[in-house]
Amino acid sequence: MASTNPEKSYTPGLNTRVIHHGESFAKDTGTVMPPIFPSSTFRHGNPDGFDYTRSGNPNFRILESVLSSLEGCKYSTVFNSGVSAITAIASSLKTGDLILCEENLYGCTIRLFEKVFQKFGLQTKWVDFSDRSSISEINRLKPSMIWIESPTNPLLKVIDLKPVCSVANENQIPVIVDNTFATALLQKPLELGATISLTSTTKYINGHSDALGGAVCTKSLAWHERMKFAQKALGLQPSPFDCWLITRGIKTLPLRFQRQIENSIAIADELAKHPSVKWVKYPFRLDHPQNEIAKKQMLAGGAIVTLSLKANQEDTYSFCKSLQYFTMAESLGGVESLVCHPSTMSHASVDSQTKLKLGIDESLIRLSIGCEDLIDLKKDLSQGLKKLL
């Protein structure tokens, strides 16, 4: 008989869940924040089943529990970087398998597929999943896996995940969605039919630019077992200290992200009016090509703003270097604002013809909006753009 006690079915709110992580594996101390467990090995027969940190550690398990709660799934596996998480998934495939990829992916994902796994016989095919006709390629090619980012890096294309996942599920093809830009706060790929939601926890989840990490979240026990195997067999485990840092960082994720999103909306609107800017892309702006899809499957537009300047590479670089509060650097998602030149930074490893086809040219800039005061960020961008005039 089902319980009639309302408290039995009550789920705490998101802010509560990311702060109260549950088990600390040190309950007798009364600690509020879990300690760091730097031990490489554990006494045989301990109650929690730990043996060797490469195959599990209390700090891994604490972070995995919080991520599962955030993502709304049963299983999470943490890795030492986002690329390690990608490696773990790709390592489950075999020679001759085909990955059907969204054409606009993170540059390091492309490099990993085409310059590492290709040597072992893994094949890739690239399509524009923002074009609904591309879904027919799933039935035609019958790939072993489908790989998507949404929003994409750096062009912020938004893919309608539900129809892609629907066709893939009919054919029993796993769908991997890199959810780094949105996080589970704004978008839940697993609820839309994806097999795996992948996140670089280096970015928004940690939020302080001081730790590397990656995570794979899934509702599938079979995929969870593959990920745990890869974590151990390939040595892709994170450090306990990084997991501790990320567990600390995730506690403020909703607060940080709310501020970053508010800043991003205002900055995108401001930049769109400037005479030195060709165009601005932000998923929740009405002029974004997939604005309706974004508003259907995301709760907000995120904290990345991509723009194209009326400038050559030299002037674009000068603009980036002239900024005071936007540090020109790789990565994104931290409390501090960053500016990236994708063509020569995040996507430097992508061949020039592919970049040209996608629109990743010398005038393209990606802004990761931080938590600074909005007026300071606006003034900083304004003084940089004024020099272009």
C-alpha positions as CSV (number, residue, x, y, z in Angstrom):
1,M,0.0,0.0,0.0
2,A,1.3,3.5,-0.9
3,S,2.2,5.8,2.0
4,T,-0.3,8.5,2.8
5,N,2.3,10.5,4.8
6,P,3.1,13.6,2.7
7,E,6.5,13.9,4.4
8,K,7.5,10.5,2.9
9,S,7.3,11.9,-0.7
10,Y,8.7,15.4,0.1
11,T,11.8,16.4,-1.9
12,P,13.8,19.3,-0.5
13,G,14.4,22.3,-2.8
14,L,17.4,22.6,-5.1
15,N,19.3,25.1,-3.0
16,T,18.8,22.9,0.1
17,R,20.0,19.7,-1.8
18,V,23.3,21.2,-3.0
19,I,24.1,22.6,0.4
20,H,23.2,19.5,2.5
21,H,25.3,16.8,0.9
22,G,24.3,14.0,3.2
23,E,27.0,11.5,4.2
24,S,30.3,12.9,5.3
25,F,32.0,9.6,6.2
26,A,33.1,11.3,9.4
27,K,29.8,11.5,11.3
28,D,31.4,10.9,14.7
29,T,33.3,14.2,14.5
30,G,30.2,16.3,14.0
31,T,31.8,17.9,10.9
32,V,29.6,20.2,8.9
33,M,31.8,20.2,5.8
34,P,33.2,16.7,4.8
35,P,37.0,16.4,5.3
36,I,39.4,15.5,2.6
37,F,40.3,11.8,2.4
38,P,43.8,11.8,0.8
39,S,44.5,8.2,1.5
40,S,45.5,6.1,-1.5
41,T,44.4,2.9,0.1
42,F,42.0,1.6,2.8
43,R,41.9,-1.2,5.3
44,H,40.3,-4.4,3.9
45,G,36.8,-5.0,5.1
46,N,35.9,-1.5,6.1
47,P,32.0,-0.9,6.3
48,D,31.8,1.4,3.3
49,G,33.7,-0.9,0.9
50,F,36.6,1.4,0.0
51,D,39.8,-0.3,-1.0
52,Y,42.0,1.8,-3.3
53,T,41.3,5.4,-4.3
54,R,41.6,4.7,-8.1
55,S,38.4,2.7,-7.7
56,G,36.6,4.9,-5.2
57,N,37.1,7.4,-2.4
58,P,34.7,9.1,0.1
59,N,35.2,12.5,-1.5
60,F,34.2,10.9,-4.9
61,R,31.1,9.4,-3.4
62,I,30.0,12.6,-1.6
63,L,30.2,14.7,-4.9
64,E,28.5,11.9,-6.9
65,S,25.6,11.9,-4.5
66,V,25.1,15.7,-4.8
67,L,25.4,15.6,-8.6
68,S,22.8,12.7,-8.8
69,S,20.4,14.8,-6.7
70,L,21.0,17.9,-8.9
71,E,20.6,15.9,-12.2
72,G,17.6,13.9,-10.9
73,C,19.2,10.5,-11.6
74,K,20.4,7.5,-9.7
75,Y,24.0,7.2,-10.9
76,S,26.9,9.7,-11.2
77,T,30.6,9.0,-11.8
78,V,33.2,11.7,-11.3
79,F,36.5,12.0,-13.3
80,N,39.6,14.1,-13.2
81,S,38.4,16.5,-16.1
82,G,35.7,16.9,-18.6
83,V,37.9,15.4,-21.3
84,S,38.4,12.3,-19.0
85,A,34.7,11.9,-18.8
86,I,34.5,12.0,-22.6
87,T,37.3,9.5,-22.8
88,A,35.5,7.1,-20.4
89,I,32.4,7.2,-22.6
90,A,34.3,6.8,-25.9
91,S,36.3,3.9,-24.5
92,S,33.1,1.9,-24.2
93,L,33.0,1.7,-28.0
94,K,34.9,-0.6,-30.4
95,T,36.7,-0.5,-33.7
96,G,34.3,0.3,-36.5
97,D,31.7,2.0,-34.3
98,L,30.3,5.3,-35.6
99,I,29.6,8.4,-33.4
100,L,27.1,10.7,-35.0
101,C,28.1,14.2,-33.7
102,E,26.7,17.7,-33.7
103,E,29.1,19.6,-36.0
104,N,29.7,22.3,-33.4
105,L,31.4,20.7,-30.4
106,Y,34.1,21.7,-27.9
107,G,37.5,21.7,-29.7
108,C,39.1,19.2,-27.4
109,T,36.2,16.8,-28.0
110,I,36.8,17.0,-31.7
111,R,40.5,16.5,-31.2
112,L,40.0,13.5,-29.0
113,F,37.7,11.8,-31.5
114,E,39.6,12.6,-34.7
115,K,43.2,12.5,-33.5
116,V,43.2,9.9,-30.8
117,F,40.2,7.5,-31.1
118,Q,40.3,7.5,-34.9
119,K,43.6,5.7,-34.7
120,F,41.8,2.8,-33.0
121,G,39.1,2.6,-35.7
122,L,36.4,4.8,-34.2
123,Q,34.5,6.7,-36.8
124,T,32.8,10.1,-36.6
125,K,30.2,11.7,-38.8
126,W,29.3,15.4,-38.3
127,V,25.8,16.9,-38.9
128,D,24.0,20.1,-38.0
129,F,21.4,18.9,-35.4
130,S,19.8,22.3,-35.3
131,D,18.5,21.4,-38.8
132,R,15.6,19.0,-38.1
133,S,16.2,17.2,-41.4
134,S,19.5,15.9,-39.9
135,I,17.5,13.6,-37.6
136,S,16.9,11.4,-40.6
137,E,20.6,10.6,-40.5
138,I,20.0,8.5,-37.4
139,N,17.8,6.1,-39.2
140,R,20.1,6.1,-42.3
141,L,23.4,5.6,-40.6
142,K,22.4,3.6,-37.5
143,P,25.3,5.0,-35.5
144,S,26.6,3.4,-32.3
145,M,26.3,6.6,-30.4
146,I,25.0,10.2,-30.8
147,W,27.0,13.1,-29.3
148,I,25.4,16.5,-28.8
149,E,26.2,19.8,-27.0
150,S,23.4,22.2,-26.3
151,P,24.0,25.1,-26.1
152,T,27.1,24.5,-28.2
153,N,30.6,25.8,-27.7
154,P,31.2,28.6,-28.8
155,L,28.3,29.4,-31.2
156,L,25.5,28.7,-28.7
157,K,23.4,26.6,-31.1
158,V,20.5,25.1,-29.2
159,I,19.5,21.6,-30.3
160,D,15.9,20.3,-29.8
161,L,16.9,17.3,-27.7
162,K,13.5,15.6,-27.4
163,P,13.0,14.6,-31.1
164,V,16.7,13.5,-31.5
165,C,16.4,11.3,-28.3
166,S,13.0,9.9,-29.4
167,V,14.4,8.6,-32.7
168,A,17.6,7.4,-31.1
169,N,15.7,5.5,-28.4
170,E,13.5,3.8,-31.0
171,N,16.7,2.5,-32.5
172,Q,18.4,1.8,-29.1
173,I,21.2,4.2,-29.7
174,P,22.6,6.0,-26.7
175,V,22.5,9.8,-26.7
176,I,25.2,11.7,-24.9
177,V,24.5,15.4,-24.2
178,D,27.3,17.6,-23.0
179,N,25.4,19.9,-20.6
180,T,28.3,22.0,-19.4
181,F,27.0,25.3,-20.6
182,A,23.5,24.9,-19.1
183,T,24.1,22.6,-16.1
184,A,21.2,20.7,-14.6
185,L,19.9,23.9,-13.1
186,L,18.7,25.1,-16.6
187,Q,18.4,21.9,-18.6
188,K,17.9,18.2,-17.8
189,P,18.9,16.1,-20.8
190,L,17.9,12.8,-19.0
191,E,14.3,14.0,-18.7
192,L,14.3,14.8,-22.4
193,G,15.4,11.2,-23.3
194,A,19.2,11.3,-23.3
195,T,21.1,8.4,-22.0
196,I,24.0,10.4,-20.4
197,S,24.3,14.0,-19.2
198,L,28.0,14.9,-19.3
199,T,29.4,17.9,-17.4
200,S,32.8,19.5,-17.0
201,T,32.6,20.2,-13.3
202,T,35.6,22.5,-13.8
203,K,33.2,25.1,-15.0
204,Y,29.9,26.3,-13.3
205,I,29.6,23.3,-10.9
206,N,32.9,24.3,-9.2
207,G,32.7,27.9,-10.2
208,H,36.0,29.2,-8.8
209,S,38.5,28.3,-11.5
210,D,40.6,26.3,-9.0
211,A,39.8,22.6,-9.7
212,L,39.5,20.3,-12.7
213,G,36.7,17.7,-12.9
214,G,34.1,16.0,-15.0
215,A,31.0,13.9,-14.4
216,V,28.8,11.4,-16.1
217,C,25.2,11.2,-14.9
218,T,22.8,8.5,-16.1
219,K,19.7,6.5,-15.1
220,S,21.2,3.4,-16.6
221,L,22.9,0.8,-14.4
222,A,24.7,-0.7,-17.3
223,W,26.2,2.7,-18.3
224,H,27.1,3.4,-14.7
225,E,29.0,0.2,-14.5
226,R,30.9,1.0,-17.6
227,M,31.8,4.4,-16.2
228,K,33.1,2.9,-12.9
229,F,35.1,0.4,-14.9
230,A,36.6,3.2,-17.0
231,Q,37.4,5.3,-14.0
232,K,39.4,2.4,-12.4
233,A,40.8,0.7,-15.5
234,L,42.0,3.8,-17.3
235,G,43.0,5.7,-14.3
236,L,40.6,8.6,-14.9
237,Q,39.8,9.2,-11.2
238,P,39.9,12.8,-9.8
239,S,41.9,13.8,-6.7
240,P,40.0,13.8,-3.4
241,F,41.1,17.4,-2.9
242,D,39.5,18.5,-6.3
243,C,36.3,16.6,-5.4
244,W,36.3,18.4,-2.0
245,L,36.7,21.8,-3.8
246,I,33.9,21.0,-6.2
247,T,31.6,19.9,-3.4
248,R,32.3,23.2,-1.7
249,G,31.8,25.1,-4.9
250,I,28.5,23.5,-5.8
251,K,26.9,24.8,-2.6
252,T,26.7,28.3,-4.1
253,L,26.0,27.2,-7.7
254,P,22.3,28.5,-7.8
255,L,23.3,31.8,-6.2
256,R,26.3,32.3,-8.5
257,F,24.5,31.3,-11.7
258,Q,21.5,33.5,-11.0
259,R,23.8,36.5,-10.8
260,Q,25.8,35.5,-13.9
261,I,22.6,35.0,-15.9
262,E,21.2,38.4,-14.9
263,N,24.5,40.0,-15.9
264,S,24.5,38.1,-19.2
265,I,21.0,39.2,-20.3
266,A,21.9,42.9,-19.7
267,I,25.3,42.6,-21.4
268,A,23.9,40.8,-24.5
269,D,21.3,43.5,-25.0
270,E,23.9,46.2,-24.5
271,L,26.4,44.7,-27.0
272,A,23.7,44.1,-29.6
273,K,23.3,47.9,-29.9
274,H,26.9,48.8,-30.3
275,P,28.1,49.9,-33.8
276,S,31.4,47.9,-33.5
277,V,29.5,44.6,-33.0
278,K,28.2,42.6,-36.1
279,W,26.0,40.3,-34.1
280,V,25.4,38.9,-30.6
281,K,24.1,35.4,-29.7
282,Y,22.4,34.6,-26.5
283,P,19.8,31.8,-26.3
284,F,17.0,33.8,-24.7
285,R,17.3,36.8,-27.0
286,L,14.5,36.9,-29.6
287,D,17.0,37.2,-32.4
288,H,18.6,33.9,-31.5
289,P,17.9,31.3,-34.3
290,Q,16.7,28.7,-31.8
291,N,15.1,31.0,-29.3
292,E,11.8,29.1,-29.1
293,I,13.5,25.8,-28.6
294,A,15.8,27.3,-25.9
295,K,12.8,28.7,-24.0
296,K,11.0,25.3,-24.3
297,Q,13.8,23.2,-22.9
298,M,15.8,25.6,-20.7
299,L,14.8,27.6,-17.7
300,A,17.2,30.5,-18.6
301,G,19.7,31.4,-21.3
302,G,22.9,30.7,-19.4
303,A,25.9,32.9,-18.8
304,I,27.8,32.8,-22.1
305,V,27.5,35.5,-24.6
306,T,29.0,35.0,-28.1
307,L,29.6,38.0,-30.4
308,S,31.3,38.9,-33.7
309,L,33.2,42.2,-33.9
310,K,33.6,44.4,-37.0
311,A,37.4,43.8,-36.7
312,N,40.2,41.7,-38.0
313,Q,42.2,39.2,-35.7
314,E,44.7,41.8,-34.6
315,D,42.1,44.3,-33.5
316,T,40.0,41.5,-32.0
317,Y,43.0,40.5,-29.9
318,S,43.7,44.1,-28.9
319,F,40.1,44.4,-27.7
320,C,40.4,41.2,-25.6
321,K,43.7,42.4,-24.1
322,S,42.3,45.9,-23.3
323,L,39.7,44.6,-20.9
324,Q,40.2,44.9,-17.2
325,Y,37.6,42.7,-15.7
326,F,37.4,40.1,-18.5
327,T,40.6,38.1,-18.3
328,M,41.6,36.6,-21.7
329,A,41.8,33.0,-20.8
330,E,40.6,29.5,-21.5
331,S,37.6,27.9,-19.6
332,L,34.4,29.5,-18.3
333,G,31.8,29.4,-15.6
334,G,33.8,30.9,-12.8
335,V,32.8,33.9,-10.6
336,E,35.2,36.0,-12.6
337,S,34.5,37.1,-16.1
338,L,36.6,35.7,-19.0
339,V,37.0,36.5,-22.7
340,C,38.1,33.8,-25.2
341,H,39.1,34.0,-28.8
342,P,37.8,30.6,-29.9
343,S,39.6,30.4,-33.3
344,T,43.0,30.5,-31.6
345,M,42.1,29.2,-28.1
346,S,39.3,26.7,-27.4
347,H,39.1,25.6,-31.0
348,A,42.7,26.1,-32.1
349,S,43.0,22.3,-32.8
350,V,40.1,22.3,-35.3
351,D,41.2,22.6,-38.9
352,S,40.8,26.0,-40.5
353,Q,38.3,24.8,-43.2
354,T,35.9,23.4,-40.5
355,K,36.2,26.6,-38.5
356,L,35.3,28.6,-41.5
357,K,32.4,26.4,-42.3
358,L,31.0,26.7,-38.8
359,G,31.6,30.4,-38.5
360,I,34.4,30.3,-35.9
361,D,36.4,33.1,-37.5
362,E,38.9,35.7,-36.4
363,S,36.3,38.2,-35.2
364,L,34.4,35.8,-33.0
365,I,34.6,36.3,-29.2
366,R,33.1,34.2,-26.4
367,L,32.4,36.0,-23.1
368,S,31.9,34.0,-19.9
369,I,30.0,36.4,-17.7
370,G,30.9,36.4,-14.0
371,C,29.5,37.8,-10.8
372,E,31.0,41.3,-10.8
373,D,28.9,44.4,-10.6
374,L,27.1,44.8,-13.9
375,I,28.0,48.5,-14.2
376,D,31.8,47.6,-14.1
377,L,31.5,44.9,-16.7
378,K,29.5,47.3,-19.0
379,K,32.0,50.1,-18.6
380,D,34.9,47.7,-19.3
381,L,33.4,46.4,-22.5
382,S,32.4,49.9,-23.5
383,Q,36.0,51.3,-23.2
384,G,37.3,48.3,-25.2
385,L,34.8,48.7,-28.0
386,K,35.3,52.5,-28.1
387,K,38.9,51.8,-29.2
388,L,37.7,49.8,-32.2
389,L,35.7,52.9,-33.4
